[in-house]
């Protein structure tokens, strides 16, 4: 289904709001991505990569509190029909990008804003038409007084009740709808995305990782991380979003041509409304650093190619050469269109090595992380090249959310239902060879008044 990404500002949120609520109600799963003002100074970035997971969490909390959410991408996927005779799964996709303008004092990281500007973010539109909001915890700290100065308010009816909502109220209602509908939430290296969304629209972040795990799983019981699936289960050569999207698109098309099960009605045409950006596909040789990590320190000055299609062509050529040399087919083919039955670990096996309590006890024995490593890797295209592929804005919250959702849809089509369940509530951890399990345990359940349920906050 060819459909453009809907950009939501204070000017049109009243018109788009009912569409978003309806889409969430009818969703099969939805993908979320965020853009924010940065990661802070070097000390802050280093704390976000701490070898101790609990200390790393505190560093990420500090970032989510001090920096500001600028864009929220929401891509809603709904299974339309399954055509047995054509081996086709048809899906409908609706994607929204919310421009957000935090109203209290926040920090920015200059290089992060430069990166966003070079990748097409319109800061003039953000500051003139962004949806103004104040994080609930900041609002409570100010005795219920919001810094949001919008004079806009709109009438909205829900179950024969009439509400008068501001744009900020609508954003919180959208968050609450995500909680009420309990869909599968899909992220890509998404711990920081969760923290920013939680802090911006729900409340203050807990001071400990176990408490956060309890609260977030109470709100969203079904979370998937495509970065974890691609990194540890299908063992992809690279796991940044643009690479995974193009690879999954290729494989999906091959499956269609060969008469295998495939996905229909999801097309890269959804991204054709994106802003025009300069090409960075010069050079006949491939930039190996970009091919592996999705970014290049040389950016647009790099003499080698950052073209994803050229990278994938090169990989396929190498793979074909290997196949021609083989006399016996390999039994260790981990391409994502094969169910990885021999690679999957049970939840009990994962839990034996990755429960929070065990993680905290063993983390101090690991080697020191490099100072310059960020806790959130590049998602789509991490260099400052402003790369353009087929008219897409490569880096943007709505675009990244769509790519994340498509990749997950492809994995769902590739794996059986039982295999997909192994990936539930396993979050990718940067520079770790194990995931963070989002599981409720006797050790992370707060008691009494500290328990936060799914009930909508009273101020709404």
C-alpha positions in Angstrom: 0.0 0.0 0.0 1.5 3.3 -1.1 1.2 5.8 1.6 3.2 8.7 2.8 4.4 9.4 6.3 2.0 11.8 8.1 3.9 14.6 9.8 2.0 15.7 12.9 2.4 19.2 14.4 0.3 21.5 16.6 -1.4 22.7 13.4 -2.9 19.3 12.4 -2.8 17.1 15.5 -6.5 17.7 16.2 -7.3 16.2 12.7 -4.8 13.4 13.0 -5.5 12.4 16.6 -8.6 10.3 15.9 -6.8 8.5 13.1 -3.9 7.6 15.4 -6.2 6.3 18.1 -8.1 4.2 15.6 -4.9 2.8 14.0 -3.6 1.7 17.4 -6.9 0.0 18.3 -6.7 -2.0 15.1 -3.0 -2.7 15.1 -1.3 -6.1 15.0 1.9 -4.6 16.1 3.5 -1.2 16.0 7.1 0.1 15.8 8.5 3.1 17.7 11.5 5.3 17.1 12.7 8.6 18.5 15.0 11.5 17.7 16.4 13.6 20.6 18.9 16.4 21.2 21.9 14.2 22.0 23.8 12.2 24.5 25.6 14.9 26.5 29.3 15.4 27.0 32.0 12.7 26.9 31.6 11.8 30.6 27.8 11.4 30.1 28.3 9.2 27.0 30.8 7.1 28.9 28.4 6.5 31.8 25.8 5.4 29.2 28.3 2.7 28.1 29.3 1.6 31.6 30.3 -2.0 32.0 28.0 -2.3 35.0 24.5 -2.5 33.6 22.9 -0.8 36.6 25.3 2.1 36.3 24.7 2.2 32.6 21.0 2.5 33.2 21.5 5.5 35.5 23.5 7.2 32.8 20.8 6.6 30.3 18.2 8.0 32.7 20.3 11.1 33.1 20.3 11.6 29.3 16.5 11.1 29.0 15.9 13.6 31.8 18.3 16.3 30.6 18.0 16.0 26.8 14.7 16.5 24.9 12.6 14.3 22.7 12.3 16.0 19.2 10.5 13.4 17.1 8.4 10.4 17.9 7.9 8.0 15.0 5.0 5.6 15.2 4.4 3.0 12.5 1.3 0.9 12.9 1.1 -2.5 11.1 -2.2 -4.3 10.7 -2.6 -7.8 9.2 -5.2 -7.4 6.4 -5.5 -10.9 5.1 -3.5 -14.1 4.5 -3.9 -15.5 0.9 -3.1 -19.2 1.1 -3.3 -19.8 -2.7 -0.7 -17.0 -3.3 1.3 -17.6 -0.2 0.9 -13.9 0.6 0.5 -12.0 3.9 -1.1 -8.6 3.2 -0.5 -5.8 5.7 -1.7 -2.2 6.0 0.7 0.4 7.4 0.1 3.8 8.8 3.1 5.8 9.9 3.2 9.1 11.8 6.0 11.4 12.8 5.2 13.7 15.7 7.3 16.9 16.0 7.8 17.7 19.7 9.0 20.7 21.5 9.8 20.3 25.2 8.9 23.4 27.2 11.1 23.2 30.2 14.9 23.8 30.2 16.8 21.0 28.5 20.3 20.3 27.2 21.5 19.9 23.6 24.5 18.2 22.1 25.7 20.4 19.1 27.1 17.5 17.0 23.8 15.6 17.4 21.8 18.6 16.2 24.2 19.0 13.3 23.7 15.4 12.4 19.9 15.8 12.4 20.1 19.0 10.4 22.3 17.3 7.8 19.8 14.5 7.6 16.9 16.7 6.8 15.3 17.8 10.1 13.6 21.2 9.7 14.3 23.0 13.0 12.4 26.1 11.8 9.2 24.0 11.6 10.1 22.2 14.9 10.3 25.4 16.9 7.4 27.1 15.2 4.9 24.2 14.9 6.2 21.5 17.2 3.7 20.0 19.7 4.6 21.7 23.0 4.8 19.4 26.0 6.1 19.3 29.5 7.2 15.9 31.0 4.7 14.9 33.7 7.3 14.7 36.4 8.5 18.2 35.7 4.9 19.4 35.7 4.3 17.8 39.1 7.5 19.3 40.4 6.1 22.7 39.4 2.9 22.0 41.5 0.9 21.0 38.5 1.7 24.1 36.5 2.7 23.2 32.9 5.1 25.3 31.0 3.2 24.5 27.8 1.9 27.8 26.5 -0.3 26.6 23.7 -3.6 28.3 23.5 -5.0 25.5 21.3 -7.6 23.2 22.7 -10.0 20.8 20.9 -13.1 19.0 21.6 -12.9 15.2 21.3 -15.6 12.6 22.0 -14.8 9.2 23.3 -17.6 6.6 24.2 -20.1 9.4 24.2 -18.0 11.5 26.5 -16.9 15.0 25.5 -13.3 16.1 26.3 -11.4 19.3 25.7 -7.8 18.4 25.0 -4.7 20.4 24.4 -2.1 19.1 22.0 -0.1 17.9 25.0 -3.1 16.1 26.3 -3.5 14.3 23.0 0.1 13.1 23.1 -0.5 11.6 26.6 -3.7 10.1 25.4 -1.9 8.4 22.5 0.6 7.0 25.0 -2.2 5.8 27.1 -3.9 4.2 24.1 -0.6 2.2 23.5 -0.9 1.0 27.1 -4.6 0.1 26.9 -4.3 -1.7 23.5 -1.3 -3.8 24.7 0.0 -4.4 21.1 3.4 -5.9 20.4 5.9 -3.0 20.6 8.8 -3.2 18.2 12.1 -1.2 18.6 15.6 -1.3 17.2 18.2 -1.0 19.9 15.4 0.6 21.8 16.2 0.9 25.5 16.8 4.7 25.2 13.6 5.0 23.0 11.6 3.5 25.9 13.2 5.8 28.4 12.5 8.9 26.4 8.9 8.0 25.7 8.2 6.9 29.3 9.7 10.1 30.7 8.1 12.5 28.2 4.5 11.1 28.5 4.2 8.9 31.6 6.2 10.0 34.5 9.6 10.1 36.1 12.0 7.2 35.5 12.7 4.8 38.4 16.1 5.0 40.1 16.9 1.4 39.6 16.9 -0.8 36.5 14.8 -3.6 38.2 12.1 -1.1 39.1 12.1 0.2 35.5 11.9 -3.3 34.1 8.8 -3.9 36.3 7.1 -0.7 35.3 7.7 -1.0 31.6 6.6 -4.6 31.3 3.5 -3.7 33.3 2.7 -1.1 30.7 4.0 -3.0 27.6 4.1 -6.8 28.2 5.2 -7.6 24.6 8.3 -5.9 23.5 10.6 -7.0 20.6 14.0 -5.6 19.6 15.0 -6.2 15.9 18.6 -5.3 16.7 18.8 -8.2 19.1 17.2 -10.6 16.6 19.5 -9.6 13.8 22.6 -9.5 15.9 22.3 -12.8 17.8 19.7 -15.0 16.1 20.1 -14.4 12.4 23.7 -13.2 12.8 23.6 -10.6 10.1 26.8 -9.1 8.7 25.5 -5.7 9.7 22.5 -4.7 11.8 21.9 -1.0 11.1 18.4 -0.3 9.9 19.0 0.7 6.3 21.1 -2.4 5.7 18.5 -4.7 7.3 15.6 -3.1 5.4 17.2 -3.5 2.0 18.3 -7.0 2.7 14.8 -8.0 3.9 13.2 -6.3 0.9 15.5 -8.3 -1.4 14.7 -11.6 0.2 11.0 -10.8 0.3 11.0 -10.2 -3.4 12.9 -13.4 -4.1 10.4 -15.3 -2.0 7.6 -13.8 -4.0 9.2 -14.7 -7.3 9.9 -18.3 -6.2 6.3 -18.8 -4.9 7.2 -18.9 -1.2 5.4 -17.0 1.6 6.0 -13.3 1.3 4.7 -9.9 2.5 2.6 -7.7 0.3 1.3 -4.1 0.6 4.5 -2.9 2.3 6.6 -0.9 -0.1 9.5 1.5 0.1 7.2 3.9 -1.7 5.9 4.8 1.7 9.0 6.9 2.1 8.9 8.8 -1.2 7.6 12.0 0.5 10.8 12.4 2.4 13.0 15.4 1.9 15.7 15.5 -0.9 19.2 14.9 0.4 22.6 14.7 -1.4 23.9 11.5 -2.8 27.0 9.8 -1.2 27.4 6.9 -3.6 30.7 7.9 -5.3 33.6 5.6 -5.6 33.7 2.1 -7.1 35.1 0.3 -4.0 32.9 -0.2 -0.9 33.6 1.6 2.3 34.0 -1.4 4.6 33.5 0.6 7.8 30.2 1.9 6.6 29.2 -1.5 5.3 29.7 -3.0 8.8 28.6 -0.2 11.1 26.3 2.1 9.0 28.5 5.1 9.5 31.8 6.6 8.3 34.0 9.1 10.1 34.7 10.7 6.7 31.0 11.3 5.9 30.4 12.9 2.5 34.2 13.3 1.9 34.7 9.5 1.9 36.2 8.4 -1.5 34.5 5.0 -1.2 30.9 4.0 -1.7 28.2 3.9 1.0 25.6 2.5 -1.4 23.6 -0.2 0.4 22.6 -1.9 -2.9 26.3 -2.1 -3.9 27.2 -3.5 -0.5 24.5 -6.2 -0.8 25.5 -7.0 -4.3 29.0 -7.5 -3.1 27.8 -9.8 -0.3 25.7 -11.9 -2.6 28.6 -12.3 -5.0 30.8 -13.5 -2.2 28.1 -15.9 -1.0 27.6 -17.3 -4.5 31.3 -17.9 -4.9 31.3 -19.8 -1.6 28.3 -21.9 -2.7 30.0 -22.9 -5.9 33.1 -24.1 -4.0 31.0 -26.3 -1.6 30.6 -29.9 -2.3 28.2 -30.5 0.6 25.5 -27.9 1.6 26.3 -26.2 4.9 24.0 -27.0 7.8 24.8 -23.7 9.5 22.9 -21.3 7.1 21.6 -18.5 9.3 19.9 -16.4 6.7 16.7 -14.8 8.1 14.3 -16.7 5.9 15.2 -19.9 7.7 13.9 -20.8 11.1 16.9 -20.8 13.5 15.8 -23.8 15.5 19.4 -24.9 16.3 20.4 -21.4 17.5 17.5 -20.5 19.8 18.0 -20.5 23.5 15.2 -21.1 25.8 14.0 -18.3 28.1 15.3 -20.3 31.0 18.8 -20.6 29.4 18.9 -16.9 28.7 17.6 -16.1 32.2 20.4 -18.1 33.7 23.0 -15.7 32.3 21.1 -12.4 31.9 18.8 -11.9 34.9 19.5 -8.5 36.3 20.8 -9.7 39.6 23.4 -12.0 37.8 24.3 -9.2 35.4 25.1 -6.8 38.1 27.3 -9.4 39.9 29.4 -10.2 36.8 29.6 -6.9 35.1 32.5 -5.6 37.1 34.8 -8.4 35.8 34.5 -7.2 32.2 37.1 -5.2 30.4 36.8 -1.4 30.3 34.8 0.0 27.4 36.3 2.5 25.0 35.6 6.1 26.0 34.1 7.2 22.7 31.5 4.4 22.4 27.9 5.6 22.5 25.3 3.5 24.1 22.9 3.9 21.2 24.4 2.9 17.9 23.4 4.3 14.5 20.0 3.1 13.5 19.7 3.9 9.9 22.7 5.8 8.7 25.1 6.9 11.5 27.5 9.1 9.5 26.9 12.7 8.7 26.6 12.1 5.0 22.9 12.8 4.8 22.6 9.8 2.5 19.7 9.5 0.1 18.3 6.3 -1.2 15.4 6.4 -3.7 14.2 9.7 -2.4 14.1 8.7 1.2 15.0 10.7 4.2 17.3 8.1 5.6 17.4 9.3 9.2 14.1 10.3 10.8 11.8 8.9 13.5 8.9 8.0 11.2 11.2 6.5 8.6 13.1 4.5 11.1 9.9 3.3 12.8 8.7 2.0 9.4 12.0 0.3 8.7 11.9 -1.4 12.1 8.3 -2.6 11.6 9.0 -3.9 8.1 12.1 -5.9 9.4 10.0 -7.3 12.2 7.2 -8.3 9.8 9.8 -10.1 7.6 11.1 -12.0 10.7 7.6 -12.9 11.6 7.0 -14.3 8.2 10.4 -16.1 8.3 10.1 -17.7 11.7 7.3 -19.8 13.1 5.2 -18.5 16.0 7.1 -20.4 18.6 10.4 -19.0 17.4 9.1 -15.5 17.6 8.2 -16.0 21.2 11.8 -16.6 22.1 12.5 -13.0 21.1 9.9 -11.4 23.3 11.2 -9.0 25.9 14.8 -9.5 25.0 16.5 -6.1 24.5 19.8 -5.5 22.8 22.7 -4.2 25.0 25.5 -2.3 23.2 28.9 -4.0 23.7 27.4 -7.0 25.5 27.1 -10.6 24.2 23.8 -11.1 26.0 20.4 -9.3 26.0 18.6 -7.5 28.8 15.6 -9.6 29.8 12.5 -7.6 30.5 11.0 -10.0 33.0 9.2 -9.6 36.3 10.9 -11.4 39.1 10.5 -11.4 42.9 13.5 -9.0 43.0 12.1 -6.2 40.8 8.6 -5.9 42.0 8.0 -2.8 44.1 5.5 -2.9 46.9 2.5 -1.0 48.0 2.3 2.6 46.8 5.3 2.3 44.6 3.5 0.0 42.2 2.5 1.9 39.0 -0.5 0.3 37.2 -1.8 0.8 33.7 -4.5 3.3 34.9 -4.5 6.6 33.1 -2.8 9.4 35.1 -5.4 11.5 37.0 -4.3 14.7 35.3 -5.8 13.5 32.1 
